[in-house]
Amino acid sequence: MRVPDLAEPEGFSEIFDAYFGEIHRYVAQRLGPDDAEDVVAETFLTAFRKRDRYDPGRAGVRSWLYGIATNLVGKHRRAEIRALRAMDRMSAERDVPGLADVVAVRVSAQSLGPSLAGAIARLNKGDRDVLLLVALAGLSHEEIATALGIPYGTVGSRLNRARKKLRKALGGTDPMEGDHG
């Protein structure tokens, strides 16, 4: 996507139209639909307010928006942890669509939904953010580094650490097998 002139409201509306759905899905998968509307609205409001600081040479619009959204999800971290822990408590037999099911499908471990949600809830914030940007948003390591403002190598380290912790928590099953972002 070409970068529209963000100084113009029409230019920013192009960005909103192009990325709203994608950002909303990511936030809803992390926090649930109840909190997603507010966080996504805040994401685009923040982006609009800071549009004069956006540097297309530094980050693509998509990475920039995911960075803002991930930071705002961090402010709602307690809600995310509560949602993940609630999924962890659900019995594996119940067919309840929600955060754990979506995460499980995206990381190729659908049958481990409740266990996976609990394991993800126990990850530290940095590892969880990297893991979920790969699993839910499909961002590359470079996009994640840009979105989170961390070195490229740190993305790989955090993802590797998260995978090891999840593998251990899930009895040796790699929840991201075949997903090499």
N, C-alpha and C positions, 0 to 999 in steps of 0.2 A: 504494500500500500504506500502510495506517495504520502509524504507528510504535508498535510494542509497547513495553511497559515493559521497558527494557533491564536494569534492576536485578534483574529476576526471570529465573532461568535459562530458564523457559518462553518468556519474551519474546525472549530472545536466540536460542533454538532456532528461533523463527519466522523470524528474519532469516537464520539459517544455511540453513534449508530453502528460503527464497525466493531466495537469491542464490548459494548454493554453486555450482550448475551454471554460471551465467553468469560468475562470477569464475574458476572453474576453466578454462573455455574460453579466456578472455582470457589467463591466465597460461600455459596450455599452448601457445597460439599464439605467445607471446613467447619462452618458454624451452624448449619441448618437453615431452612428457609425463613424462619422467623427473624433472625438477625441479619440475614443477607441483604434485604432491601435497604436497611439503614446503612450498612457498611458500604455497599456498592454506591449508594447515593453520595456518601461521604468521600468515597474514592474519587468519583468524578468531580465533585465540588473541590476537593483538594487539588486535583490535576488542573482544573480551570483556574483556580487561584494562583497556582504556581507555574502556569503555562509559560510565563516569561522566562523562567529558569530552565525550561526544558532545552536540552542540547541534543539535537538529532545526531550529532557526531559521536556522542557518548553512549546513547542508548536508543533502541527502537522504541516507538510509542508503546508497543505491546509490553516490552520488558519494563518500561517506566510505569505503566499502569499496574502491572503485577507487583512491582515493588511497593507502590503506594498501598495497594489492596492487602498485601502481606503484612505491612506495618500496621495497618488498621485492624487486621485479624488479630495481630499480637496484642492489641489493646483490649480485644475481646477474648483473650486467651482462656479465661476462666470458663466462658461459655463453651469454647471448643473442647476443653478438657472434660467438662460435665457431659457434653454430648458423646464424646468418645467413651467415657467411663460408663455411661448409660447403655451404650451399645455393647460394651464388654459384659455387662451384667445380664443381658438378654440371653435366653437359652439359644443354642445353635439350631434347635428345631423350629423355632418361630420364624415365620416368613414375614418379617417387618422391613419394608423398604426404608432406607435412611442412610445416614452418613457412613456407617460401617459397611453396608452393602455396596455403596458406590465406591468407597475406597478399595474394598476387597476386589471388586470387578476390575478396577483400573490397575491394580497391581497384581493381577493374575492369581488371586488367592480367594476367590469368592466363597469357597466352603469354609474359610477360616474367619469370616466376618467379625463375630464378637471377640474372638481371641486377638485378631489383628487390631481391632479398635483399641483394645486395652493396651496392647504393646505400643501402638502409636502414641497413646496418651502418656505413656511413661517416658517417651523420648524427650530430650531437652528441646527447647524452642528452636534453636538453630538447626538441629538435625531434622526435626519435624518439618520446618519450613522448606528445607531443601527437598526432603523426600516427597512432600505433598505438591511442590511445584513441578517435580518430575511426573509423579503419578497422576495428579488431577489436571494439571495444566499442560503437560507435555512439553515444558520448556527445556531447552538444551542447557548444558552446563554453563555455556557462555551467557545465555539469557538470564540464568539464575544468578550468576555472579554480578551481572549488571543490575538486575532487579533488587538484589539484597545489598549491593555495595560491598561485596566481599571478593577476595582473590579467587580466580578460576580454580586453583588447586584446593582451596578450602571447600568448594562445592563437592569435589570428588571425595575429599576426606570425610565430610559430613555425611554424604550419601553412603559411603562404604561403612562408616560407623553405624548409621541407622540400619542398614541392611543386616549387619552382623547382629545387632541387638534384636531385630525382628526375627531373624533366623533362629536365634537362641530361644526367644520367647515362644516361637511356634514349633519347637521341637525339630529344628533342622530344615524346615521348609523355607525356601527363599521366596518371599512374596513378590519379588520383582524379576523373577526368572524370565528371561527373554526381553526385558525392558532395560535397555542400556543407555538411555538418554544421552 
